[in-house]
Amino acid sequence: MKVLYVCTELFPLLKTGGLGDVSGALPPALRDAGCDVRVLLPGFPPIRSGVGPSRLPRSYPLQLPAGQGPRVEDLGLSEPPVVHPATLPGSGLAAYVLEARALFDRPGNPYLDTHGDNGIRFALLAWSAACIGHGLDPHWQPDVLHCHDWHTGLAPLYLRQMAMPGPPPAASVFTIHNLAYQGIFPDSLFGQLGLPEYLFGIDGIEFWGQVSFMKAGLQAADRITTVSPAYAREILEPEQGCGLDGLLRARSAVVSGILNGVDYEVWNPSRDGVLMHPYDWDSLAGKVKAKAQLQRRMGLQVRRDAMVFGVVSRLTEQKGLHLVEALTDELVSMGAQLAVLGAGDIPLEQAFLRAAARHPGRIAVDIGYDESLAHAIMGGADVIMVPSRFEPCGLTQLYGLRYGALPLVHRVGGLADTVVDASAQNLEAGFATGFIFDEYTVQGLRTALHRALRLYAQPPAWARVQQIAMRQRFDWGEAAAQYTSLYRSLKPDAAHA
């Protein structure tokens, strides 16, 4: 089974969020599950400089015939775009890198639309995926295109359009990592995409008078997946459907959820190079030392008795961090500490920085993202907070479980799928792994905070929950097996190819 995995970021080459972690771990797991998988990436500078040479010396110029795919005159390229074979570091997987320097060779966040050309940039990425699906590389033609998030949403549509009136040579799977980010562009972009006019309509890729790349993927893919079973159900309803719930209900027969996993080679407190004193569920003394290490690193008072709440997140309303900010003074008054790592909405960043200024040694805030500090917070925090308004899957709470930083989460999406609340019944039964609140309000979060503090005041009970949490497993092997089964259902003749 040949699978082309299409994405825009991949750890350790480029990571802005959970998509990078997923793309770094899932393709190797698919290979281990028996797939012949290759990854297609845009030629952002960290990707071009990070990949290794390929055993296949040949590159493949993209052909852009008039009326099909992005218009050549709109690309602003002095040279034709080229797909270069490459090798991914670490895994050794084969990859393709889309070379179009005028579009991708830019510093900073890869998704910033500083040139006003994100639409054409990611349309070209989708077009290159479809071309590979149609045999651009004569030595390797995929059976399945597995496309991720709105940046690749046009790929299933291009794949289908290039084959008309017949069926495409490859099947397509489109995975939603976050439906709230949809790739919405002005209607003027449509004329640059090389698609027939009838597709700019309610049954095509038009969305409230604009172009939606996410909608393109939902309309054209053979199967639609999300990153948790609960989120797959939630997006069929208006509250979480982001205006696309009607389309998703119409296609509900092909929508399913496959829970993300954790790369336990990267996220493992017993082998984490960031931690001066590694630990595991049978050696929690190291967790106490990791806490002191974190407190020193972030300028918090080194106090074993102070309960440390950690946040590693985008600082946005969607992540529920305004609820946390509203409780900072109260949290300190209860004798706790707060360690925050993240960036996002400027007013929220500033609010957390003001809280840190009010409570030096009790609240520490690092604006930005630091992979090493993220590991240190997981190692040193007693609780990791993920109070998201909605959460397709969430990886932070999974990392927290493995590090004994008990997750405190809102009961939604993948958070509800992965955390077992420390209710009296679950504590007695030995199932509890964290704290869940239902009411998405400051009071709802406050109640969960108080429950966590009460359990923390009972060290033997707290240690038991930590050990149960750390023994949980969310392996990529299970997710890869489910994806492989899905691929085979779409291309049964290729299952043993």
N, C-alpha and C positions, 0 to 999 in steps of 0.2 A: 504494500500500500504506500504510494508516493504522496506525500503531503507537503504543500507549499504553505508555510506559516508566514503570514504577512502582518507586520507590526511596525511601529515607529520608534520604539525604544526597547532596550534589552540590557539588563544588568550583567556584567559590570561596565559595559561600554557607555550606556546612557540611561539615566533613570531620573524621572521627575515624580514618580509615584508608583503605585502598586502594579501598573501595567508593565513597568520595567522588570520588577521582580518576577511576575508571572512569565514573561517572555524569556527571562533567563533560565527558568526552571522547567517549564512545560515541554519545550522541544526536546531536551535530552531525555525527559521521561517518556515522551512519545517514541523516541528511538529505542529506548529500553523495552517498550511495549511491542516492538516489532515493526514500527513504521520507518520508511525511508524518508526522513524529514529534512527539508531545507528551509532556510529562513530568508525572507526578503526584507531589506531595511533601506530606508532613504539615506543618502550619503551626507548626513550631518557630520561635522568635523570629528567629534569623539568616536563616531562609528568608523569613519574612513581610516582614522589613525589607529584604531584599536583592533581591527580585524587583521588576520594573517593572510598570507598568500594562499591561493588555491592550487590544488593539484591539477586543476583544469586551466590551462593558460589562456583560453580564448575568452574574449568579451563579446557582448551582443548589443549592437546599436539598435535602438528602438525605432521602428518605422511608424511614422505618423501620417497615414494617408488622409487626404482631404475628406472631411465629413465623418471621420471615425476618430474618436478619442480627442484629447486636448488639441486645440489648434496650434500649429507650429508658431504662427506669428504672435501668439499670446504668451509664449513661454519665455521670451526674452533671452534666448540662449544663442551664443555664438557658435556652439558646436552641438551636434545631435546628442540627446541623452543616451547614456550607455549603461547596460547592466553588466557589472563585473562580478565574476565568481570570486569568492573569498572563503576564509575559514574562521569560525568563531573561536576566540581564545577559551581555554579551559575545556570546553566540551568537545572541541574539534569538529563540530558539525559544519557541513557545507552551507554556505550562505550566498546570497546575491546582494550586491550593494548598488542602488540606483545612483548613478553619477550624473548630476546636473548642477554644477557648482553655483551657477547664478541663482539657483533656487534654494539650495540646501547649505551652502558653505557660508554660514553666518554664526556669529558668536551668540551666547546667551541661551535663553529658553527656546527650545526648538519649535514651540507652537506660537510664539509671538508673531503677530501679523504686521511687522514693522514696515513691510513693503506693500501691504495690501494685496498680496498674491497667494495667501494660504489656500484659497480654493483651487487655483491652477496647480499649486505645488502638490497637493495631496490627490488631485485628479490624476496627475502624472504618475504618482506612486501606484494608484489603483489601476491605471492603464498598463503599467509595466507588469503588474501581477497577472492581469488578464492575458497579456501577451505570452508570459511564461506558461500560463494555463493552456494556451493554444499552440505551444511548441516552439517558443522563441529559442530555447536551448534544445537543439536536435538530439542531444544525448540523454535528456532527462525531461519527461513531461509528467506533471503531477496528475494524480487521480482526484485530489481534493485540494481546493484553496480554502484555507482556514484564516479568515480575516478578522481583525480585532479593532473594534471601536470606530468612531466616525471617520477617522483619517483614511480608512480602507473601505468605506461604505460603498464607493462606486465600483469596486472591483467585481463583485458578483453581477452587477448590472452590465458592465463592460464585457465581462465573460460571456454573458447571455447574448448581448447585442452583436458581438463579433461572430457568433455562430448562426445567427438567424438566416434562414427560417428553420434550421435544424437545431438539435439540442447541443449544448456545449460539450466539449470533450472531457471536462472536469466538473465535478460537483462542487458546491460551495457551502461553507459554514460561516456564519457571521456571529461573533461573540460580542455581546454588550457588556462592557465593563462599568459604564455609568451612563444611563440614558439621559441624564441632565445635560450632558455635553454632546451636542448633536451636529456640529459642523454646519451652521446656518450661514448662508451667503446671499447677497442681493440677487434678484432675478436676472440682472445683467450678466451674471456668470454663466447662465445656462447656455447662451449662444457660443461660449468658448469650450463647451464640453464635448462637442461632436456627437450629440444624442438627438434622435428624432423629436420633432416638436411635440408630439402627443405625450411624451414623457413629462412635460411640464404641465401637470394636472394633478387632480386629487388622487388618481390611481398611479401616479408616477412619483416624481421626487419633489414636487411643489409642496411647500408647507407655509400656509398663510402668506402666499404671494412671494415667498422666497425659495431658495434651493436648500434642501436638507440632505446632506451626505448620509446621515444616520438613516433617514427614511429610505434612501436608495438601497442600503444594505438590507433593511427589513423587508422591502418589497421584493427584492430579487434573489436573496439567498435561498438555497434549498432547505437549510435548517438554521434556526436561530437558537443560540444558547445564551444564558447569562451565567454569572459566576457564583450563584447559590440557588438552591431550590426555592427558598422563600421569596427571593427577589424576582424569580421567574413568575411567581403568582402575583406579586405586588404590582408589577408593571402592566398587568392586564386591567388594572383599575385606574380611574382618573387621578387619584391622589398621588400615585407614583408613576403614572404613565406619561407624564410630561407632554401631553397633547397627542401622543402616538398610541394611546391605549386602545382606540378603536381599531387601528390597523393591526395591532398585536392580538386583539381578541379575534379578529378575522383570520389570523394566521396561527391561532393558539395551538392547532394540531401539530405544528412544527416547532413550537417553543418549548424549551426545557432548561433546567438549571443544573449545572455541574459545579460542585463546590471547589474553590481554589484550594491549593495545598501550600505547604511550607517546604522550602529547601532547608532540610535539617543539617546539611553540610555547612550552610552559611549561618543559620540561626540555631545555635546549639551552645548552651552555657557551659557545657563540660569541655568544649574545645574552642571557645571564643577567644581569639587573640587579643581582643580589646580588654577583657577582664583580667586583672592581675591575679585573681584567685578564682579559677573556674570552679563550678559546682554542678550538682545534679540533685534529683529528688532525694537521694540517699546521703547527701552531704550538704545540707542547707547552711552550714556554717559559712561556706563560701559566699552565700547570698548576703549575709550580714557584712562581710568585707567588701563586696561589690557595692553595697549601699554607701559605705563610708567613702569608697573610691569616687562614686558619683557626687556625693556631697562636696568633697574637696574639689573635684573638677569644675563644678558649677557654682562654687562659692556659697554653698549652703552650710549651715551650722552642722558640724559632724556630731550628730546625736543619734544613737541607736534607737532611742525610744520614740523619735519623731517619725510618724507615718509619712512616707513619701508617695505622693500622687504624681504620676508621670503623664505627659502628653507628647506624642510624636505624631504630628498631623499637619495638614494644610489648615491654616487659621481662617476658617470660613464659617458662615452660618450653617451651611449644609452639614458640617462636621459637629455642630452643636457646641462649638467652643465659646459662643456668647453666654451659654448657660454656665460654663466653668468660670468665665471671667466675672460673672455676676456674684459668684460665691467665693472669690479669692480672699476677701477680708474675713469672711466667716470661717473659711477653711483654716486660716492662720490662727484665728481665735480658738479653734479646737485643738491646737497644738500640732497641726500637720504642716508639711512642707509641700511645695509644688515645683516641679521641674518641667519646663516647657521648651520644646524644640519644634519650630515650624515657621512658615511664612504664608502670607495670603493677603487678606483684606487689611489695608493700611490702618483703618480705625481700630480693628481688633488687635493688630500688632501693637499699636500705641497703647491701648488699654492694658494689655498684659505688661508692657514695659513700665507703665505707671504703677501697676500693682507691685512689680519687683522693686521699684524705687521706694514705695511705701513700706515694704517689708524686706529689707536687705537681710540675707541669710536665711530667709524663710521661703521666698519665692525667687526662682532663677529663670530667666528667659533668654533663649538663644534664637535670634531671628535668622532663618535660613534653613539649610539642610546639611547635616554632617552625618555620614554613615557611621562613623566611629562613635559619635555621641548618641546616635539612636541605639546602638548596641549597649552603650553604657547605661542609658536610661532603662532599657529593658532589664539589664542586670541588677540595677540598684533600686528601682522603684518597687514599692510594695503593691501598688495598684496602677494599672495603665487605663487611662480614661478614653473611651470611644463613644461619646454620647450623641452620635450622628442622628440627624433628622431622618435620613435614609442612608442605607449602606448596602450596595450591591453584594459585596462579600465582606470586605475588610480583611487585611492581613495583620494589622497591628495587634488585634486581640489574639490572633493565633500565635504571634511572636510572644506576646505577654504570657500566654498559657505555658509555653515551653520554658520561659525564664522564671516562672513562679511569680510574675507580676500580675496579680489577679485582675482580669478585665472587669471594668465597670462600664456597662453598655446600655444603650436604648434597645428595647425589644423590637428590632426591625431587621429585615433582610438577612444577610449572612451572619450578623451578630446574634440573631435569635437562633440560627442554625448551629452555632458553634459554642455558645456559652450556656452553662446550666446554673440557674440562679441559686444563691445560697439561702434558700428558704429553709425553715426548720425541718420540713419533710426531706428535702434533698440533702441537708447536712446529716441527718440521721441515717439516710440510706447510703451515704458515701458517694453521691453523684455531683455535688456542688463544685463548680469551678470558678465562679465569679459572681457579679452582682448585676441584676437587670432591673431597669425601671421602665414603666409603661407610659406614664404621662410626660409628654415632651414639654416640660416646663422647668423653671428653676426649682419649684417645690418638688417635682418628681426626682430631679437630680439630687436635691438636698436629702431627701429621704434615703436614697441609695448610699450617699456619703455617710450618713449616720449609721446605717446598717454595717457598712464596711468598718467603720471605726469601732463599733461594738464588738465585731468578731476579732478585730486586731487586738483588742484588749484581752483576748483569751488565747495566748500563744499556742497551746497545744492544738486547739481547734483550727487556728489559722494555719499552722504547719501542715495539718492533715489536708486541708483544702489545697494548699500549695502543691503538695505531693500528688494529689489527684489531678490537678490541673496540668502539672508537668508531664504526667504519663499519657495525656491525650495525644492522639496522632492524627494528623491531617496530611497524609503523604501525597505527593504528586503522582505516585504510581497508581493510586486509586483513580484520580482524575484522568490520567492518561488512558487507563483501561476503559473508562466510560467514553472518552472521545474516540478511541479506536473503534469501539463498538458502533458508535454513531457513524464514523466514516464507512465502516463496512456495510451498514444498512443502506448507505447511499450508493456505494460502488461494490456490490457483492462480488463481481467478477474480478476485482482487483485485490480482494482480501488476501490472496496468497501469492500475489505477484512479487 
